[in-house]
Amino acid sequence: MKVLFLISFLFVNIAKDNKKSEMANSSASDKIVGTWLSADKDLKVEIFNKKGHYFGKVVWFACLPSTPNMDDFKDTENPDPKLRTRKWLGMEVVKNLTYNGESEWKNGTVYDPNSGRKYSSVVRLKDNSTLIVRGYWGIELFGKNLEFHRVN
């Protein structure tokens, strides 16, 4: 009976420790969750966690007075004709990022609706209020960084 109690006690404590570890890792990986404004102050993206992967959708962008309203912009440059009628506003432009445990999210993509191109991406948290998004083709060395600042 003592052995059964001891084994049960060990399993419960191991499960608690695993849960604490998962929660700590989850809170670290969720540091990018929130709304981010581009350094040029012309784009806001909301980053969110969906089943352990990170996605970002357009929640606002600047429009010139000579262009359509924000709600009227369509994905006209998309190479897939079926997607050319979808709106920019609410579009997922960051997809499938995974946290690597070192303030870095990798193996995702970033989509540019201006050109219709999709790039591989890596996202790095410079500090709690600065996010660096790197989009690239092929290897990361040949990419471009975009800086975003957290919106409170």
N, C-alpha and C positions, 0 to 999 in steps of 0.2 A: 504494500500500500504506500509506503514511504517513497519507493522508487517511482511509482505512478505519479505521485504528487510532485516529486522532483522533476520528472520529465515534463509534466504539464506546466510547472513553474518556468522551466527553461524555454519552452515553446512560446509562452505568453511574453516573456521578456525579450526573446529574439524578435518576435513579431512587433513589439513596441519599439525596439531599437531600429528595425527596418523602416517602420512607419516614420520615426523621427528623421531618419536619414533621407527618406523620400521627400518629406516635407521641407527639409533644409535645402535639398537639391532643387525642389520645385520653386521655392521662394527665390533662390539664386537665379534660376533660369527664367523666372517671370519678371526679372528686373527690367526687361524691355517692354513689358506690357504697359500700354498707355497711349496717349496721343502725342505725336511728334510733329514739330514745325520745321520745315527746311530752313537752312541758313539764309537762303534768298527770300524767305518769308512768302513763298508763293505756293506752298503745298503743305497740307496736313494729312498725316497718315496715322490711322489707329492700328496699333499692333496688339494682337490677341493670341491666346493659347487655344489651340483646338487639338485635343487628344495628344498632347505632348509635342506638337509641332507649332511653329509660330507663323502667323499670317499677318498681312497688313492690308488695310483697305483705305481708299481715298475718302476722306471726310470733308475736305475743302480744298479748293485751289483758286488762285487769282485769275481773274478774267479781265482782259482789256475791254474798254467800253465799245470797241469796234467788233468784238466777237460775240457769239451767242452767250446766253446766260449759262451759268455753271451747270444747271440741270439739263441743258440741251446738248452738251458735248457728248459725242458718240465715239466709239472705238473704230473709227473709219479706216485706220491704217493697219488693222489686224490682218494677218495673212489668211486667216480663216474667214471666208465671207459670211458664215453663219453668226460670227461674233461681232460683226461690224455695226450692229444696231444697239449693242449694250452701252449703257451710260458709264462715263468715267466716274461719276459720283457713286460711291459705294463699291466700285470695282476692286477686287483683290489684286493688288499689284506686287505683293510679296507673298511667296508661298513656300511651305514645307521646310522652314528653317529648323534645325535641331541644335540644341544646346550641347556644347562640348565640355562644360565644366570650368571654363577659364574666361568668363565674360565674352564669349564668342559663340555665335550661332552660325552654322555652316550648312552646306548641301541644299540650299534653297535656290529659289529663282526670284528675280525682280523683273517686272514687265514695264516697258516704257510705252504708254499709249500714244505718245507723240510720233513715235517711229514704227510701232507695231512689233518691236523686237523684245525678245526675252533673253535675259542674261543670267548666268550663274551668279550666285551672290554669297557673300559672307558679311555678317553684321557684327560689329564690335562696339562694346560699351566703353567709351573713353572715360567717362565718369557718370555719376547718377543722372546727369542732365544732358549728356552729349552722346549721340549715337552716330557711328560712322557706318554707312552702307556702301559696300564695294560691289559694283557690278562688273562682270568680266566675261569674255569669250575665251574659251580654251584654258588658259592659265591665269591665275590671279594677278600675276605681274603686269599683264596687259589690260588693266581695268581702270575704272574711274571711281573715286570716292565722292559720296554725297554726305554732307553733315546735317544732322537734325538735332533740334533742341526740344526737351520735354516741355509739354504744355501742362500747366497745373490746373 
